[in-house]
Amino acid sequence: MTTTARKSRCRKSPPARSKAALVVDESPIRAIACLKKIDDIKRFEETDDCFILGFDPSDNSPIDASSRPHNNDDDDDDLCVLGQKGKIALRDYPHSRHLCLKFPFKTTPRESYCNKCYCYVCDTAAPCMYWTMHCNAESAGHWKDQRRVRRRIY
């Protein structure tokens, strides 16, 4: 921790007999800065524990605010996701059909499935032998009972 950072986190208590004691501020609430330029990273890394990058540090092109998606459905301007990196569990790893992100359960035909979907009842890759019925399975009620019975049999 640098001297500047230490000073911002500590305050002097009233002097106790000629010795000044430092008391660490125990408050967990800290300001978090959102950096817009790559030049600011070095300065903030030295002084702050946490900051948000408002840009992709590996991308050399500047962020064009006019290219951001404008979504008028949401009045909350606190967060705007511009992109993603890495894996998303319900899209990139095996998942039950009713949790599929590629083919949402409520808005696409239930018989459809992606290459990561599996049957909730049979616990096998989709489509199972009974897919015309099992494609409707969710993790509640009747289907949960069916899954439990099927696991006891096998």
C-alpha positions as CSV (number, residue, x, y, z in Angstrom):
1,M,0.0,0.0,0.0
2,T,1.4,3.4,-0.9
3,T,1.7,6.4,1.4
4,T,-1.1,8.2,-0.5
5,A,-3.5,5.3,-0.2
6,R,-2.5,4.8,3.5
7,K,-3.3,8.4,4.3
8,S,-6.7,8.2,2.7
9,R,-7.6,5.1,4.7
10,C,-6.3,6.2,8.0
11,R,-7.1,9.2,10.2
12,K,-5.1,10.5,13.2
13,S,-6.7,10.1,16.5
14,P,-6.4,12.8,19.2
15,P,-2.8,12.8,20.5
16,A,-2.3,10.6,23.5
17,R,0.6,12.1,25.5
18,S,2.9,13.2,22.8
19,K,2.4,10.1,20.6
20,A,0.2,10.3,17.6
21,A,-1.5,7.0,16.9
22,L,-3.0,6.0,13.6
23,V,-6.5,4.5,13.6
24,V,-7.5,2.5,10.5
25,D,-10.9,3.4,9.1
26,E,-12.9,0.2,9.3
27,S,-15.7,1.3,7.0
28,P,-16.2,-1.3,4.1
29,I,-17.7,1.4,1.9
30,R,-15.2,2.7,-0.6
31,A,-15.6,4.8,-3.8
32,I,-15.1,2.8,-7.0
33,A,-13.8,4.7,-10.0
34,C,-14.8,3.9,-13.6
35,L,-11.7,4.4,-15.8
36,K,-12.3,5.6,-19.4
37,K,-8.6,5.7,-20.6
38,I,-5.9,3.2,-20.6
39,D,-3.5,5.9,-19.3
40,D,-5.4,5.9,-16.0
41,I,-4.8,2.2,-15.2
42,K,-1.3,2.6,-13.9
43,R,-2.2,5.5,-11.6
44,F,-5.2,3.7,-10.1
45,E,-3.5,0.4,-9.7
46,E,-1.0,2.0,-7.3
47,T,-3.6,3.7,-5.1
48,D,-6.9,1.9,-5.3
49,D,-8.0,-1.6,-4.5
50,C,-11.0,-1.6,-6.8
51,F,-11.9,0.1,-10.1
52,I,-14.0,-0.6,-13.1
53,L,-12.7,-0.5,-16.7
54,G,-15.0,1.3,-19.0
55,F,-13.2,-0.2,-21.9
56,D,-11.4,-3.3,-23.1
57,P,-7.7,-2.9,-22.2
58,S,-6.7,-5.3,-24.9
59,D,-8.6,-3.5,-27.6
60,N,-6.7,-0.6,-29.2
61,S,-9.7,1.0,-30.8
62,P,-11.5,3.6,-28.6
63,I,-15.1,3.1,-27.4
64,D,-17.6,4.8,-29.6
65,A,-20.6,5.7,-27.5
66,S,-22.8,6.1,-30.6
67,S,-22.4,2.3,-31.3
68,R,-23.7,1.3,-27.9
69,P,-27.0,-0.5,-28.0
70,H,-29.9,1.8,-27.0
71,N,-32.5,-0.1,-25.1
72,N,-35.5,2.1,-24.3
73,D,-37.2,-0.7,-22.3
74,D,-35.1,0.0,-19.3
75,D,-35.1,3.3,-17.4
76,D,-32.1,2.3,-15.3
77,D,-28.9,3.7,-16.8
78,D,-26.6,2.3,-14.1
79,L,-25.3,-0.6,-16.2
80,C,-24.9,-1.2,-19.9
81,V,-23.3,-4.5,-21.1
82,L,-21.4,-3.9,-24.3
83,G,-19.9,-7.4,-24.7
84,Q,-18.8,-10.5,-22.9
85,K,-15.8,-12.8,-22.7
86,G,-15.6,-16.3,-21.3
87,K,-18.2,-19.0,-20.7
88,I,-21.8,-18.7,-19.7
89,A,-23.0,-21.8,-17.8
90,L,-26.5,-22.1,-19.2
91,R,-25.2,-21.7,-22.8
92,D,-21.8,-23.2,-22.9
93,Y,-22.1,-26.2,-20.5
94,P,-24.6,-29.1,-20.3
95,H,-28.0,-27.9,-19.0
96,S,-31.5,-29.1,-18.6
97,R,-33.8,-28.2,-21.6
98,H,-36.0,-25.8,-19.5
99,L,-32.9,-23.8,-18.6
100,C,-31.5,-23.4,-22.2
101,L,-30.5,-19.9,-23.2
102,K,-30.2,-20.7,-26.9
103,F,-33.8,-21.9,-27.1
104,P,-35.7,-20.2,-24.3
105,F,-38.3,-22.5,-22.8
106,K,-41.2,-20.0,-22.9
107,T,-40.6,-18.5,-26.3
108,T,-39.5,-21.4,-28.5
109,P,-40.9,-24.8,-29.4
110,R,-40.2,-27.1,-26.5
111,E,-39.1,-29.9,-28.8
112,S,-36.1,-27.8,-29.9
113,Y,-32.8,-28.2,-28.2
114,C,-29.2,-27.2,-28.5
115,N,-26.1,-29.5,-28.5
116,K,-25.7,-28.9,-24.7
117,C,-29.3,-29.7,-23.7
118,Y,-30.2,-32.8,-21.8
119,C,-33.4,-34.4,-20.7
120,Y,-34.4,-33.4,-17.1
121,V,-36.1,-36.7,-16.5
122,C,-33.7,-39.2,-18.1
123,D,-30.6,-37.2,-17.4
124,T,-29.3,-38.0,-20.8
125,A,-28.4,-35.9,-23.8
126,A,-31.4,-34.5,-25.7
127,P,-33.3,-35.9,-27.4
128,C,-34.1,-38.9,-25.2
129,M,-36.4,-41.8,-26.2
130,Y,-39.4,-40.0,-24.7
131,W,-38.5,-36.5,-25.9
132,T,-41.9,-35.6,-27.2
133,M,-43.1,-35.8,-23.5
134,H,-39.9,-35.1,-21.6
135,C,-39.2,-31.9,-23.6
136,N,-41.8,-30.2,-21.4
137,A,-40.1,-31.2,-18.1
138,E,-39.2,-28.6,-15.6
139,S,-37.6,-28.9,-12.1
140,A,-40.9,-28.8,-10.2
141,G,-43.9,-30.9,-9.3
142,H,-44.7,-33.9,-11.5
143,W,-41.5,-33.8,-13.4
144,K,-39.4,-33.8,-10.2
145,D,-41.2,-36.9,-9.1
146,Q,-40.7,-38.6,-12.5
147,R,-37.0,-37.8,-12.3
148,R,-36.8,-39.3,-8.8
149,V,-38.6,-42.5,-9.9
150,R,-36.4,-42.9,-13.0
151,R,-33.2,-42.6,-10.9
152,R,-34.4,-45.3,-8.5
153,I,-35.0,-47.7,-11.5
154,Y,-31.5,-47.2,-13.0
